[in-house]
Amino acid sequence: MADNYITSTLQLCSGNASFSTGQGEYRPRNPVSTPLYKIVEDYWEMFINSYDDYFQEKYGFFRPVVKSEMEKYLNCGILRNGFIRIRCPECKEEYLLPFSCKDRCLCPSCTAKRSVLFAHFLSNEVIEPVPHRHLVFSLPKIIRPYFKFDRKLITMLSRCAYESVKEICQTLFEKPVMPGMIIAVQTFSDNLGWHPHLHALMTDGVFDENGKFYPLQHISLSYIKGVFEQKVLISLRMKELISEETIKLIKSWQHTGFHVHHETRISAGDTNRIEKVASYLIRSPISLERLSYNDQNANVTYQGKRDVYNFHPLTFLAQLSLHIANHGEQMVRYYGWYSNKKRGMRKKVGTINKPLALQEDLTDYQKSCRKRWAALIRKIYEVDPLICPKCGAMMKIVSAIEDDIAIHKILSHLGLLNSRNRSPPQVITTPWEKESNYFSDYIPDIEVYCRDI
């Protein structure tokens, strides 16, 4: 079977490894050329070997998931690790598409695809056609390290946020009602520092047991903040992580550091806005557009919203490793009317709402694969990767090539086997000790969260 793949590919894919650069045409990405890939490729082994000596005290024990995710990222989008053949049945135009790592934290490309798929799922299968709010829950600096060293506490944090909103809503309506909430955890700040906070997409109203919706005329963010603060501090005290003296200290401050910020209000049926917010909920911790890397000087520059931050590559990888979730760790949770249980019960009795809107009329084939790779590319780049650039016909996926011998022969024939040669990185001893030159603990100004509605 592998030999048949080799023969047909060598005949039909003679040099056409990607689309031309015409407007409206898709070109496969080149991850090797990105600064993030170069940083990981140059320094990840050095980072792993030096972690226990220089980073463990500040960032916690080295997690095996960090190593596995870095290795997966280095293999993402590389033709040498396997690919699929995509061919036009009319003019025989063909190109190769490498496999992706499907990572959810480290790889910006795979995270972007996942966020689009998540946004599509929310807007078409979860969100009710009612107004919504986008809320942000923030924590004081003094308690943030607890969530760094015990990531199971994040579940408690999400539960406290939902119960705070639910209790206030039930008090306002004086009966058992519940909002619908989707809570996503983000652990990064503007400079990739450790800053755990919650982004919540909640209904601007509540549902009763019969599914009747009651809009919220007004709800004070200061009330939500007060209840949320109380619940988080009590939960940490019950786990014996903080003392009563610490709680009194926090409450004695004029600004405790707990904030609930109202980002935006979304009108009922505004599918586009829902999808934008949903994509933001699970966005990648790093933006390639803001990142630059000087391998000669061993310097990483990251452009924040307000300032420019400089890192040594090892310190940069340590910062980035904080935001890699453990295997099985849930970063998005559904509560109240949007909980899995409630949605399952509505679906069972046939009362679950239909999608708010469809972006386009789809054929049966398109409906069956709208969540696959091609649909995601169309949604992100507004370009269809299955449209032939020569004749405009619909291209088809011919086969998947995973055999090492077949991969080697095909890429050798196409001149795509050899990768660029890179010199090893400079050996710089303990550069992270120069704290004055590298930013690692910056927390953005959060006074903006103090505003109430």
Secondary structure, 3 states (H helix, E strand, C coil): CHHHHHHHHHHHCCCCCCCCCCCCCCCCCCHHHCHHHHHHHHHHHHHHHHHHHHCHHHHCCCCHHHHHHHHHHHCCCCHHHCEEEEECCCCCCEEEEECCCCCCCCCHHHHHHHHHHHHHHHHHHHCCCCCEEEEEEECCHHHHHHHHHCCCHHHHHHHHHHHHHHHHHHHHHCCCCECEEEEEEEEECCCCCEEEEEEEEEECEEECCCCCEEECCCCCHHHHHHHHHHHHHHHHHHCCCCCHHHHHHHHHCCCCCCEEEEEEEECCCCHHHHHHHHHHHCCCCCCHHHEEEECCCCEEEEECCCCEEEECHHHHHHHHHCCCCCCCCCCEEEEECCCHHHHHHHHHHCCCCCCCCCCCCCCHHHHHCCCCHHHHHHHHHCCCCCECCCCCCECEEEEEECCHHHHHHHHHHHCCCCCCCCCCCCCCCCHHHCHHHCCCCCCCCCHHHHCCC
